[in-house]
């Protein structure tokens, strides 16, 4: 492959990533329906029809932004716990990493879960598959803790409650507020561990 072709592919990948990040941010800030494709193109510095070079529709862009956010979160999670053998320490690291993905990351795609109602059944199935991949590492860790008698409740219910609790932090957490992400992560861990 020629250098020119590589540079062009790299530029297109960067533009696609910029579209995903910008669309995610605007969908979170304004909502999916009120956000026009033109708004996204303007924010990225593209012509109004340019996003359709990368995505078939605004719905396709929403799905891609959501899956990119989940997959990016999974990569960060896997990197954070790669060498953590102890399941309690792993869970604590996972909780803090998840909070960081939600609240410190420059891509708000994980906060788009509320917009999944705008997706068709096929796109929701793809979202479910991405979510299942993300939650599998959690379930494995919680199963280990349950087998060791270190969880307050059943592993599956704990996972579901933990995600509800952690994801809702986006509604009230403020970087300059009374709670740090570390203190929230510690509290969440203490609520589920024995």
Secondary structure, DSSP 8 states (H G I E B T S, - for coil): --HHHHHHHHHHHHHHHHHHHHHHHHHHHH-TTT--HHHHHHHHT--TTTHHHH-SSHHHHHHHHHHHHHHHHHHHHHHHHTT--SHHHHHHHHHHHHHHHHHTSS-GGGGGGGGGGGS-HHHHHHHHHHHHHHHHHHHHHHHHHHHTT-BSS-HHHHHHHHHHHHHHGGGT--TTSS--HHHHHHHHHHHHB-
